[in-house]
Every structure is written in structure tokens, then in C-alpha cells.
């Protein structure tokens, strides 16, 4: 994609992915599953950086970092090492963060997303491993806090920070990139996105090829989009008024939908990077091909397979593969019913109803969805009745047969349709005369009366056939 004015807005993202499925923290044996635990209980002397403690690298986190790099179409560095990134913050026990500097484990990758005017390739500059600091909670807003508390349960969690080039031009593109990245990570099974702090983003924004401003630690894709839109507006307004923009770090206040200046942005020199003397260089060259051989099918490949194997539309395939759980649900259903029908129901109806309720796909029992589709295809219930059953499945947790019986959704036919057709014909002498005179649409009026009598619980084609049969007598 080529933008008409590529210098007007430039957006890059730094995405912090918490490898919480690595089971233990980056450099110690403490659990990564701390979400529901009491503050400051899932930690050890290493998490608190007490004197005399030394790190032991979690091998699983290295494997996950390599998997992420391969999924991002990137180069994997056969040799990498760890550095100390020095800065003071109360939740950073060491006074430095263990990270990577000039030899990141992943570099030069790319991800293809849907841009504003077609496909957009977002380049990945690098992805490096680091450990997470603790978590600070403020009493009041960040601007007017009367105090803070620190929970070190998160301290030492393994992270991969993914840094893009400034290839995005709109907030919507940034959100699409995050959606695509999250989908890839879920397919890789390296993190649980439902956990607190699993994925956060820093957005770097500049307008008119000017000064770059970083908006820090945004916790949701929707908030990233809103923060970027606000920051673009703020910067353009400042330029119009002749104000000088400074390179700084800002905080996004989601409640007020504004960004707030935190500090002048540091440069790499300010962090005084130097090698971590407790960690030796890391050689991973012998691991790369083994991990590559075990890579799962990723969203783009699965989408292409769905189109080729099941003959469904590309739009349905994109929708179904955006989340691995939906793709799995579709394949379960497509084994039992026509794949094109399964794609339509799962992508358009089931997914829509789940999203409306903010419910996970695991709420659905595939056998229940198969049952509903079978009943619709066999004309036991109408399409509308099928939608009603799906909604009740989610809202009431009952089985399809019970819902159909309780709500009286079974289709009518046979004797009922014959009686309804005779009554509709008798009640519509003018329409009958018009039809016999050659006005085809008059037939639709009569069929409509039959459907009214059936209260929508009849098949329109069967009703039409019954009316024609009675008119032919």
C-alpha cells in the first residue's frame, strides 16, 4: 500500500506480551498464575531482588519467544544476550530491568493486516525478551494520587516486547494490527489473553513527520484506538497554533479520554545499558528448526485452507479464523452439517450473539449448534426459530429440544398448511381473481396470509406449493 501523504501521521507500536503460559517466571520458579492470589504472595527473594539472589533463565520462555518470531516471519538470532536497563521506579526491585539491547532474539519481521486502502504490511523491527516489573496501584488518579501500593506478584513475569516500524497511519490500523497479533499469539498458545496484564501496548505517534510522542501502557485494543485518535488531534491542534511539540511520555486517562504528560522521553543513553553479569550469552541456533517443525497452523494459513477445503467465502473464513476457538468450533460443526451452512451460522449468528453478550466461545456446546442447524435444515424449525434457540442456549443454558418445546417453535405443515391455504383462498377472492387473470404477485398475497396464520412457523416454499395445489383443484 502507498499512502498519498505518508508523512502526515506515523504510528508505531511497542507491544508487551506476557508469556503467562510459561508456568514459571523468567528467572525463578515462582508461578505465573498469580491473578487470583493475594498481593505479594507469589514471589521469592529473586522476585524482590534481595541481595545474593541469582537468576536462572526459564527455557520455556525462550522457546515461546522463538515461536513468536517465526510466526512474525522474522529472523531468529542464533546468539543473543541480556542487558541491564537502568532506571528508577518503585516497582522495579533491582533498580534495573533485565532485557535485550543490540542483539534481540527476533528482528526484521512483518505482519500483513487490512489497511484503510487494501492490504498493509506492518514491519516488525525487533522482538526482545525481558522481565516484567511489579504492579503499582494509585489512590486516586495518576495526577492527584495521595499514595500508592506495590504488588510484586507480577515481578519477574516473562515478557516479549514486539516493536513495529511506524507503518500505520490511522488508529484503526493500529487496532487491526493488535487484533491480528493477538490472534497469532492465541494460535501459538504462548499466553492467556484473559489474564490481567497479558497484553499492553505503547503507542508512538507523530504528525507531519514531527516529534514523536509515546503513550504508555494502554491495556485494551479499543483504548489504543481512542488514545491514538486523541493524540493525533492534540498534536495537530498544537501545530496549527504554532506550539512546539516535545518528545515525551504520556499517560492515557481512559475515563476522560485524554492523554497526560508524564515525563520528557528518555533516550537509550539515559538507560545506561550494560551486560547483565549474572547471565551468560544465549545460543539458540540448535533449537530453531526443531521449533519451526512443531509450529501450529496460523490464522492466515487456516483461512486459506478453510476456503479451499470447505468452499466457504473468504469473508467467512476471515471471521472464523480470527479466534482459534471459533475456528475449532466451526470445524467441529462442519464435520456434521454442510460446511457452507455451518460457516454462515457460526460466523454470522453464533459469533454475533456471543459478542453481543461478551461471552467466550467456550460457552457453546458444538453438539447443540449442530442440533439447531440440523433442525433448521430439516424444516423442523424456521431460520428465525433457530436464531431464537441459539439466543436461549446462551441466556438460559437449556438444551435445544427443551427450548423448542417450551417456546413452541416447531414448524407446522401437512394438514395445518392445507387448512390455512383453503382459508386464505376463501378470504382473498380479489387476489384469487387477479392471479387467475395472470397477475403473478397476487399469489404472494395469498401465501402471505398463510404465513400469518402459521405465525411464521411454516416454510414459505411449502406454503406456496400448498396454495398452488389448492388453487389447481
N, C-alpha and C positions, 0 to 999 in steps of 0.2 A: 504494500500500500504506500502511496505517495501523498503526502498532505500538501494542500495548496500553500499553507503558511506554517511550515514546520517549526518556526521559531516563536510562534505566538504563545503556546503553552507547552511545557515539558514536564512530564510526571514520571518519576521513578519510585519504586517501592523497595523497602527492606522488610522482608517477611521473616518473623521469628517463629519457627516451628518447634514445638516441644515434643521430643521423642518419648512420649509418656508410655509407649508400649515396650520400651527397652527394659522394663521391670525394675531396674535399679538405676540410681543416679549416675552422673557422668564419671565421677571419680571415687565413689564409695558404694557400699552395699545397701544403702537406705532405699526404701520403696519409692517408686514413682507414683503410687496410688495414694495420695495424701488428701484428696479433695474433701472427703467427709470426716477427716480426722481433726482432733483438737489442735489448735495452733501450737507450734513449737514442740511437737511430739514425734514427728517423722524426721528425725535428724540425729546426727552423731557429732563427734568432735571435729571431723572433717568438714561437715556442713557449716559449722560455726567458725572454721578456720582457727581452731585453737593451736597453740604452739606445739610443735613436734609431730603434727599430722602430715602425712604424705599422700598424694593422690595415686590411685590405681585405675587406669583407663578401662571403661566398660566397652568390651569388644563388640557387643550388640549395637551400640550407638554408632560405631564406625561402619558396620555393615549397613545400617539404615541410611547413613549419610551417602554411601556409595550407591545404594538403590535409588535415592532421590536424584543423585547426579545423573545416573543412567536414564532415569525417566524424564529428565530435563534435557536430554540429547546433548549432554555436556562431556567435557574431557574430565577424566579422573586422574588426579596427580598420584603417581606411584609412590612418591615420598612427600610427606608433609610434616609439620611440626607445630608446637603450641607456643604461644607468647603470653606475656602478662600485659593486659591493657589497664593502665593505671588511672584511676580516678576515685574520688571520694564520694561515697553515698552511704547513708546509714545502713541500708540493707545489703551492703557488699562487705561481708565479714573480712575478706582478705585485704581490702583496700585496692584490689585489682580483680579483673575478670580474666579467666583463662579462655583464650580464643586463638584464632589463627590470623596471621598477618600477610606476609608476602607470598606464601605458598599454601593457598587454600586447597582443601581436598577436592573441590569441584570448581571448574571455571569454563567459560565460553560455551554456554548452552543456549537453548531457546525454547519458547513455548508459543504455539500458534493459537490465537483467540479470534473471536468475531469482533472486528473493529467497527468503527462508525460507517465505513465505506467498503467493507469486504474483510477478507482475512488480514490479520495483523500479526506479524512475527515480533514478539517481545524477546529481546536478547537478555540472557542471564549472564551478568558479568562474573559472578562468583557465588559459591555457597560454602560457608565455612562452619566448623564445629565450635561450640563454646558452651559454657555452663551458665545457668540462669541465676540471678541474684535472688534474694528473698523478696517478700511482698510487703509493701508499706500501705497502711490504711490511714487516712487522714480524718480527723474530727472536723467536719465542715468541708468547704470547698478547698481546692488546692491553693487558691489565692488567699483565703482567710482562715486557714486551719488553726485551731487552738492547740493542736497536738497531734502526734502520730504514734502508731504502734507498728511493730515489725513481726511478721511471721516468717520464720526461717524454714518452714516445711518445704518451700519451693526451692530453696537454695541448693545449687548443685544439680538441678534438673538438666538433662542433656538437651541441647538445642542445636538446630541447624538454621543459620541465618542465610536467606536467599536474597541476593541483591540484583536487581534488574538494571538495565540501562534505561535512560529517560525516554523510552519509546512510546509511551502512552500520551495522548493529547487531551483526553476528557476523563472526568471522574467515572463515567460509565464504563470506559475501557479498563480502568483500574479495578473496578469491581468485578468485571468479567474475568480479568486475569486471576484475581483471588479465588473466584468460583472455580475456575479451571484448575488452579493449583491445589485447592482443597480436594477436588475430585481425584486428582492424581495421587495425592497423599493417602486418601482413603483406600484406593485400589492397592497401594503398596503395603497397607496395613502397618504403617510405622507410627501412627498416632491416633488418639481418640479425640475427635474434634468436639465432642460434647463436654469435655472436661474444661474447667476454668483455666484460662491462660494458655490453651493448646495452640492457638494461632493468633499472633498480634502483628500489626503492620505499622511501619513508619512510612509516611508519605513525603517525598521530596518534590516540591512544586516550585516552578519558576515561570514567569510570564515575560514575553517579549525578549527571550534569551537573556534574562536579567539574573538577579541574585537568587540563589536557591534557599528556600526555607523548608525546614524539616518539621513535620507534625508528628509527634512521638506517641507510640504505644496506643494505637487505636485497636479496639478489641472486636469489632464486627465489620463485616463487609459493607453493610448498609451505612455504618458510621464513617467508614473510609470514604465512601462516595460523598456523603454530606460534608465531611471535613474538607475534602479537596475542592468541592464546589465553593464552599465558603472562602477558602484560602485564595482561589483564583479571583473571586470577586474582590476580596480585600486588597490583593496586590494590584489588580488593575485599577481599582479606585485610587490607591496611593500614587500610582504612576500618573494618572490623569491630573491629580492635584499637585504634582511636582514634588512629592515626598520621596526621600531616599529609602530604599529597602535595604535592610541589613541581613546578613547571613545569621540565622538564629534558629533555635529550637523552640517550638510552640506546643502547647497542650490543647487538645480538643475537648471542650466542655459540651458534652452531648445534650445536657438539659437545656442549655441556652443556644446551642448550635453556633458556637463561636470558637475561634482559636485564641489562645492566650500566650503571650510571650513568657518563656521560662528562663532562657539564658542565651547569651551570644553563642553561636555554634562553634564547638571545638573543631580543630583540625587534627589530623593524625599525629602531628608532632606534639600536641597537647597531652596525648595519652601516654607518651613515653613508652612505646612498645619495646620490650626486650624479651629474649627467650626465657621460657619457664624452665628453671634449672632442675625442677623435680620431674620433668617429663622428657624422655628421650625422643629423638625423631621417629616418626611413624612410617613404616614401609607397608604398603597395601597392594603392591603390584601382583602378588601371588593370589590375591583374593578376588580381583576384579572379574575375571572371566567366569569363575565359579558362581559369583553373584549374578552376573549377566544371564547365565544359563537358567537360573531359577526365577527370573523376573516374571511377574504375573502379566496377564493381558491388561493393557492400559486403556483408558477411555476411548481414544481415537481409533485404536485397533479394534476394539469391541464394537464401536459404532459401524465401522466398515464391514465387519463380519455380520452384524445383525442385518444390514441392508442386503448383503449377498446371500446369506443363509436363509433368512426368513422372508425376504421380499418386501420388507416394510419400507416406509418412506424415510428419507434422511432426517426429516424433522422429528419423526417419532423416535428414530434411533438416537438422535442427539439428546432428546428429553429423557429417554430411558437409561442412557449410559452416563448421564451427568452425576448420578449417585450409584455406587456399586450395588447397594441394597435394592434399588429399583430394577437394575439390570438383572439381578438374580431372581427377583420376583417375576419379571417378565418371562425369563427362560423357564421357570417352573410352570407358569401358566401355559406358555406356548407348547409345552410337551403334551398338553391335554386338549387344547382347543386350537382353532385356526390361528396361526401366528399374527396375521394382519388384524384379526378381531381382538386378539389378546393385546396387541400393541396399542390399539385405539382405546381399549378400556383401561389399561394400566397407565398409559401416558396421559390421557385426557381426563379420565374420570377419577380413578383411584388416586393418582398423584395430586390432582386438583383438590379433591376432598381432604386429603391428608395435609396439604399445605395450608388450606383454609383453617384447619384446626390446629396447626402447628404440632402435628403428631408424627412420630417416626414411622418409617415403612414397616418396621418390625411389628407394628400394631396389627398388620394384616396377616391373616392366615391364607396362604396361597390356595388351599383347598376350598375355602369359602368363595374366593374370587372366581375360581374355576366353576364352582356350582352356580353362581349368579350368571356367568356368561353362558353356560350350558342351557340354563332355563330361558334366557332371552333368545338364544339361537333356536331352541325347540318350540318357541312361541308359547311357553308356559306362563311367562310374564312379559310385559312390554319393555321397551327400552327405558321408558320413564320409570317403570316399576323396578327395573334393575338398578337405576340410579338411587331410587328410594331405599332399596335393600342395602346398597353399599354404604349410604349415609347411616342407616340404622346399625349396620355392623360396627361402625366406628363409634357411634354415640351410645349404643345400648349393649354391645357385646354379645348379642344373641346369634344363633345360627340362622342361615338364610331361610330354611324351611319354616322355622318358627315365626320369623318376621313376615313372611309371605302370608301365612295363615292368620296372624294377628291383624295385619293391615288389609286383608282381603285383596291381595294384589294379583291373584291368579287370573289368567286370561279367560275370557268367555269365548265360546264358539258353538258349532253344531246347532243344536235346537234353539239356543238363545239367539244366535245370529239370524236364523231363518225367521223366527218370530219378529225380531227387530226389523228385518228387511221388509216383511209384509206390512208392519205398522208404518214404517217410514214411507213406503209407496202409497199406502192408503191416505196418509196425511199430506201428501205432496202432489195433488193432481196436476197442478200447473207445471211443475218440474217434470213430471212424467210425460205430459203432452209435449213439452219443449224437447225432451230427449228423443221422443219418437219422431219429432219433426226434424231431427238432425242436430240439435244443439248439444254437443258432447258435454260441455261444462255443467249442464243441468244434472248429469249423473253424479257429479261431485257433491252437489247439494244434498241429494238423497243419501249418498254414502255418509256424508257429514252427520245427518240425522241419526243414522245407525250408530255411528261412533259416540254421539251424545248419549244415546240410550245405553250403550255399553260403558259409559263413563271412562272412556279411554282405555278400557281393558279388553279391547278387541284388536286383532290385526287388521290394518286398513286394507291390505290386499284381499284378505279373506272376506271382509265386509263387502268390498266392491264385487267380488265374484258372486257372493250370495244375492246382492241386489240385481246383478245381471241375470242370474238364474231365475229369480222371481219375475223379473220383467219379461223374460222369454216365455213364460208359461201362458 
